[in-house]
Amino acid sequence: MTNEQTPQIGGTAGGQDLARTEGTVPARFEDPGLPEHRLRQSDVDPAAAKRAERQVVAMFAISILGTIGFLLAYFLVRPGETVASMRISNIALGISLFLAMFGIGAAAVHWAKTLMSDHERQEARHPQRSDAATREAALDVLRQGAEDSGIGRRGVLKGAVVSAVALAPLTVAVPLIGEVGGDWNVSKFRHTLWERGKRLARDPSGEPIRAADVTIGSVFHVIPENLREEGGSHWIEEKAKAVVLMVRMDPRDLKETPERAGWSYDGIVAYSKICTHVGCPVALYEQQTHHLLCPCHQSTFDMSDGAKVVFGPAARPLPQLPITVDDDGYLIAQDDFDEPIGPSYWERLR
């Protein structure tokens, strides 16, 4: 005789069979209700509540100091002509702005966790507009919440939050107001230091570039020759407008329109490095596809086809710098860019 085994449907840790039968799943689950409320230290210890209040006030004070620090940095730590001065100004503004905003946020969170009421409340769903009695009850709950927050009897806390919240918008308003009456002459973006006969030079050395030194697949970061001398005290701004990325590819890979047929030289093309989206520097060149990538928002331009946009949020191709060579074999500009560089602005359709 053989022993027949009954097939197992399932098993528990103790080895018992589990049989799935109809009707074991209830039609609905009982409401477990709210968990038992646990009092915080600040609810039972007045000293802990006072300590929490001082901590919240300190955080609002940090926000106030951050706002004041931002204003001082904005007016006193102005960026100069050097990269170091710009870095110091940005750091001062960034840290103070962080403190101004973080202080308010941290204080609000700590206040809610330690001083405001944390009693769980629930109510049944009801029509969108409640009856008068329910609306009055809701107002009563709000009044109780205001009383639980202690804002009415904590004068220092009330002054701290009002001061911090009132001063924080100055971090945005002052820079905006400071620009009123400033230089809004957008025509400066229409022209750069590039002009007919201006030699292309390596960035940052300023060494002129011979066409013979540019091999197929190579990439050059380019500035106008004698940039510092001709740019004067504003040479950094002039450089920011005039920077160029130049590549050389097989002339057979170029797709040039008839009106731009003479803007390149033996496969060498030069385009503005300033992205037409928000002005980031585009400098990531992929040799095989001839694509140029902006690292900020991934706008991608095809250098072999007029730097047209093939991907990303940019709406316009990169402006092209028409180039040729002089009698000594150095690359030179034929003229300025064919259109204003950088992002679109209100005097442009795109």
C-alpha positions as CSV (number, residue, x, y, z in Angstrom):
1,M,0.0,0.0,0.0
2,T,1.1,3.5,-0.7
3,N,0.4,6.6,1.4
4,E,-1.4,9.3,-0.6
5,Q,-0.6,12.8,0.4
6,T,-3.1,15.6,0.2
7,P,-1.8,18.5,-2.0
8,Q,-0.9,21.6,0.1
9,I,-2.4,24.9,-0.8
10,G,-0.2,26.8,1.6
11,G,1.6,26.6,4.9
12,T,2.3,28.5,8.0
13,A,5.6,28.8,9.8
14,G,4.4,26.0,12.1
15,G,3.8,23.7,9.1
16,Q,0.0,23.8,9.2
17,D,-1.9,23.8,6.0
18,L,-3.8,26.9,5.0
19,A,-7.0,26.4,2.9
20,R,-8.4,29.3,1.1
21,T,-12.1,29.3,1.5
22,E,-14.8,31.7,0.4
23,G,-16.0,34.3,2.8
24,T,-12.8,34.7,4.7
25,V,-12.3,38.3,3.5
26,P,-14.6,40.7,5.3
27,A,-16.8,43.0,3.2
28,R,-15.4,46.0,5.1
29,F,-12.8,46.7,7.7
30,E,-13.5,48.2,11.1
31,D,-12.2,51.8,11.5
32,P,-9.2,51.5,13.8
33,G,-9.6,55.1,14.9
34,L,-6.9,57.4,15.9
35,P,-3.9,56.2,17.8
36,E,-3.5,57.2,21.4
37,H,-2.3,60.8,21.7
38,R,1.2,61.1,23.1
39,L,2.1,64.3,24.9
40,R,5.3,66.1,23.9
41,Q,7.8,67.4,26.4
42,S,6.8,70.9,25.7
43,D,3.1,70.0,26.6
44,V,4.0,68.8,30.1
45,D,7.1,70.9,31.0
46,P,6.8,74.7,30.9
47,A,10.5,75.0,30.9
48,A,10.7,72.8,27.7
49,A,8.0,75.0,26.1
50,K,9.9,78.1,26.9
51,R,13.1,76.6,25.6
52,A,11.4,75.7,22.3
53,E,10.0,79.2,22.0
54,R,13.5,80.6,22.4
55,Q,14.8,78.3,19.7
56,V,12.1,79.4,17.3
57,V,12.8,83.0,18.0
58,A,16.5,82.3,17.4
59,M,15.7,80.9,14.0
60,F,13.6,83.9,13.1
61,A,16.5,86.1,14.3
62,I,18.8,84.2,11.9
63,S,16.5,85.0,9.1
64,I,16.5,88.7,10.0
65,L,20.3,88.7,10.2
66,G,20.4,86.9,6.8
67,T,18.2,89.6,5.2
68,I,20.3,92.4,6.7
69,G,23.5,90.6,5.5
70,F,22.0,90.2,2.0
71,L,21.4,94.0,1.8
72,L,24.9,94.8,3.1
73,A,26.4,92.3,0.6
74,Y,24.3,93.8,-2.2
75,F,25.4,97.3,-1.6
76,L,28.9,96.9,-0.2
77,V,30.3,93.7,-1.7
78,R,29.9,94.7,-5.4
79,P,31.6,92.5,-8.1
80,G,34.6,94.2,-9.6
81,E,36.5,93.5,-12.8
82,T,38.1,90.3,-11.5
83,V,36.7,86.8,-11.3
84,A,37.7,86.6,-7.6
85,S,35.6,89.7,-6.8
86,M,32.6,88.2,-8.6
87,R,33.0,85.0,-6.7
88,I,33.1,86.7,-3.3
89,S,30.0,88.8,-4.2
90,N,28.1,85.7,-5.3
91,I,29.1,83.7,-2.1
92,A,28.1,86.6,0.2
93,L,24.8,87.0,-1.5
94,G,24.1,83.3,-1.7
95,I,24.9,82.5,2.0
96,S,22.9,85.5,3.3
97,L,19.9,84.7,1.1
98,F,20.1,81.1,2.3
99,L,20.0,82.2,5.9
100,A,17.1,84.6,5.3
101,M,14.9,81.9,3.7
102,F,16.1,78.9,5.7
103,G,15.6,80.7,9.0
104,I,11.9,81.3,8.3
105,G,11.4,77.7,7.1
106,A,13.2,76.0,10.0
107,A,11.4,78.2,12.5
108,A,8.0,77.4,11.1
109,V,8.7,73.7,11.1
110,H,10.1,73.7,14.7
111,W,7.3,75.9,15.9
112,A,4.7,73.5,14.4
113,K,6.4,70.5,15.9
114,T,7.0,71.8,19.4
115,L,4.5,74.6,20.2
116,M,1.4,74.3,18.0
117,S,-1.3,71.9,18.8
118,D,-0.6,68.4,17.5
119,H,-3.9,66.8,18.5
120,E,-5.3,64.5,15.8
121,R,-8.7,65.5,14.5
122,Q,-11.1,63.8,12.2
123,E,-14.4,64.7,10.7
124,A,-16.9,62.9,8.4
125,R,-17.2,64.0,4.8
126,H,-20.0,66.5,4.2
127,P,-21.4,68.6,1.4
128,Q,-19.2,71.3,0.1
129,R,-21.1,74.0,2.0
130,S,-21.8,73.1,5.6
131,D,-24.7,74.3,7.6
132,A,-24.4,77.3,9.9
133,A,-23.7,75.2,13.0
134,T,-20.9,73.3,11.3
135,R,-19.3,76.4,10.0
136,E,-19.4,78.0,13.4
137,A,-17.8,74.9,14.8
138,A,-15.1,75.1,12.2
139,L,-14.4,78.7,13.2
140,D,-14.3,77.6,16.8
141,V,-11.6,75.0,16.0
142,L,-9.5,77.7,14.2
143,R,-9.8,79.9,17.2
144,Q,-8.7,77.0,19.4
145,G,-5.8,76.4,17.1
146,A,-4.7,80.0,17.4
147,E,-4.9,79.7,21.1
148,D,-2.9,76.5,21.1
149,S,-0.2,78.0,19.0
150,G,0.5,80.5,21.8
151,I,1.0,83.4,19.3
152,G,-1.2,85.7,21.3
153,R,0.7,85.3,24.6
154,R,4.2,85.0,23.2
155,G,5.1,88.6,22.4
156,V,8.7,87.9,21.5
157,L,7.8,85.1,19.2
158,K,5.1,87.2,17.5
159,G,7.6,90.0,17.0
160,A,10.2,87.7,15.6
161,V,7.9,86.1,13.0
162,V,6.4,89.4,11.9
163,S,9.9,90.9,11.5
164,A,11.4,88.0,9.7
165,V,8.5,87.6,7.3
166,A,8.3,91.4,6.7
167,L,12.0,91.7,6.0
168,A,12.5,88.6,3.8
169,P,10.9,90.1,0.7
170,L,13.6,92.7,0.7
171,T,16.1,90.1,-0.6
172,V,14.1,90.1,-3.9
173,A,12.7,93.6,-3.9
174,V,15.9,95.5,-3.4
175,P,17.8,94.0,-6.3
176,L,14.8,94.6,-8.6
177,I,14.4,98.2,-7.4
178,G,18.2,98.7,-7.7
179,E,17.9,98.0,-11.4
180,V,15.3,100.7,-12.0
181,G,17.0,103.4,-14.0
182,G,19.9,101.1,-14.8
183,D,21.4,100.2,-18.1
184,W,18.6,98.7,-20.2
185,N,20.3,99.4,-23.5
186,V,19.8,96.1,-25.2
187,S,21.4,97.3,-28.5
188,K,24.8,96.4,-26.9
189,F,23.9,92.8,-27.6
190,R,23.7,93.5,-31.3
191,H,27.4,94.1,-31.6
192,T,30.6,92.6,-30.3
193,L,34.3,93.3,-30.7
194,W,34.3,91.1,-33.8
195,E,34.8,93.2,-37.0
196,R,36.3,92.7,-40.5
197,G,39.9,91.6,-40.3
198,K,39.9,90.8,-36.6
199,R,42.1,87.8,-35.9
200,L,40.7,84.7,-34.1
201,A,42.8,84.0,-30.9
202,R,42.9,81.2,-28.4
203,D,41.1,81.6,-25.2
204,P,42.6,82.5,-22.7
205,S,46.2,83.0,-24.1
206,G,45.2,85.4,-26.9
207,E,47.5,83.7,-29.4
208,P,46.3,84.1,-33.0
209,I,45.3,80.9,-34.8
210,R,46.6,79.7,-38.1
211,A,44.2,77.8,-40.3
212,A,46.9,75.2,-40.8
213,D,47.0,74.4,-37.1
214,V,43.3,73.5,-37.0
215,T,43.0,69.8,-37.8
216,I,39.8,67.9,-38.6
217,G,37.9,67.1,-35.4
218,S,39.7,69.7,-33.3
219,V,37.9,72.2,-31.1
220,F,39.1,75.7,-30.3
221,H,37.8,78.2,-27.7
222,V,38.2,81.5,-29.4
223,I,38.3,85.2,-28.4
224,P,39.1,88.3,-30.5
225,E,42.8,89.2,-30.6
226,N,43.8,92.1,-28.3
227,L,40.6,91.6,-26.3
228,R,42.0,93.1,-23.0
229,E,43.4,96.2,-24.8
230,E,40.4,97.0,-26.8
231,G,37.8,96.0,-24.2
232,G,39.3,98.3,-21.6
233,S,37.8,98.2,-18.1
234,H,34.8,96.3,-19.5
235,W,36.9,93.6,-21.2
236,I,35.2,90.8,-19.2
237,E,31.7,91.9,-20.5
238,E,33.1,92.2,-24.0
239,K,34.6,88.7,-23.7
240,A,31.3,87.3,-22.5
241,K,29.6,88.5,-25.7
242,A,32.4,87.6,-28.1
243,V,33.4,84.1,-27.1
244,V,33.3,81.6,-29.9
245,L,33.6,77.8,-30.4
246,M,35.4,76.9,-33.6
247,V,35.6,73.4,-35.0
248,R,37.0,71.8,-38.2
249,M,35.2,69.0,-40.0
250,D,35.4,67.4,-43.4
251,P,34.0,70.0,-45.8
252,R,31.8,67.3,-47.3
253,D,30.0,67.1,-43.9
254,L,29.0,70.8,-44.0
255,K,25.4,71.7,-45.0
256,E,25.6,75.3,-45.9
257,T,22.9,77.5,-47.3
258,P,23.8,79.5,-50.4
259,E,24.0,82.8,-48.5
260,R,26.4,81.3,-46.0
261,A,28.6,79.4,-48.5
262,G,31.5,81.7,-47.9
263,W,31.3,82.0,-44.1
264,S,33.5,79.0,-43.4
265,Y,37.0,78.1,-44.5
266,D,37.9,74.7,-45.6
267,G,35.6,73.0,-43.2
268,I,36.3,75.4,-40.3
269,V,33.2,77.0,-38.8
270,A,32.8,79.3,-35.8
271,Y,29.7,79.9,-33.7
272,S,28.8,81.9,-30.6
273,K,29.3,79.9,-27.4
274,I,26.4,81.7,-25.8
275,C,23.3,79.4,-25.7
276,T,20.2,81.0,-27.2
277,H,18.1,79.6,-24.4
278,V,19.3,81.3,-21.2
279,G,22.9,82.2,-22.1
280,C,24.9,79.3,-20.7
281,P,28.2,78.5,-22.4
282,V,27.8,75.7,-24.9
283,A,31.2,73.8,-25.1
284,L,30.5,70.1,-25.1
285,Y,31.3,69.0,-28.7
286,E,30.7,65.4,-30.0
287,Q,33.0,64.8,-32.9
288,Q,31.1,61.9,-34.6
289,T,27.7,63.6,-34.7
290,H,29.0,67.2,-34.9
291,H,26.6,68.1,-32.1
292,L,27.2,70.8,-29.6
293,L,25.6,70.4,-26.2
294,C,24.6,73.0,-23.6
295,P,25.2,71.6,-20.2
296,C,22.5,73.6,-18.4
297,H,19.4,72.4,-20.1
298,Q,20.7,70.0,-22.8
299,S,19.9,72.2,-25.8
300,T,21.8,70.5,-28.7
301,F,23.0,72.2,-31.9
302,D,24.2,70.7,-35.1
303,M,27.5,72.4,-36.0
304,S,27.5,70.8,-39.5
305,D,24.1,72.3,-40.3
306,G,24.1,76.0,-39.3
307,A,24.1,75.2,-35.6
308,K,20.4,74.5,-35.8
309,V,18.6,73.2,-32.7
310,V,18.1,69.4,-32.8
311,F,17.1,69.0,-29.2
312,G,16.2,70.9,-26.1
313,P,14.4,74.2,-25.2
314,A,16.6,76.6,-27.3
315,A,14.4,78.3,-29.9
316,R,17.2,79.7,-32.3
317,P,20.4,78.4,-33.9
318,L,23.7,79.8,-32.5
319,P,24.8,82.9,-34.3
320,Q,27.6,82.2,-36.8
321,L,30.8,84.2,-37.1
322,P,31.8,84.4,-40.7
323,I,35.5,83.7,-41.1
324,T,38.3,83.5,-43.7
325,V,42.1,83.8,-43.6
326,D,44.5,86.7,-44.1
327,D,47.6,86.8,-46.2
328,D,49.7,85.3,-43.4
329,G,47.4,82.3,-43.0
330,Y,45.7,83.5,-39.8
331,L,42.0,83.0,-39.3
332,I,40.1,86.3,-39.3
333,A,36.5,87.5,-39.0
334,Q,34.7,88.7,-42.1
335,D,32.4,90.7,-39.9
336,D,30.5,90.6,-36.6
337,F,28.0,87.8,-35.8
338,D,25.1,87.6,-38.3
339,E,22.6,88.3,-35.5
340,P,22.5,89.3,-31.8
341,I,24.1,86.8,-29.5
342,G,22.5,85.1,-26.5
343,P,18.9,84.5,-25.4
344,S,15.9,86.2,-26.9
345,Y,14.6,89.4,-25.4
346,W,11.6,91.7,-25.9
347,E,12.9,93.4,-29.0
348,R,13.1,90.1,-30.8
349,L,10.3,87.9,-32.1
350,R,12.2,84.8,-31.1
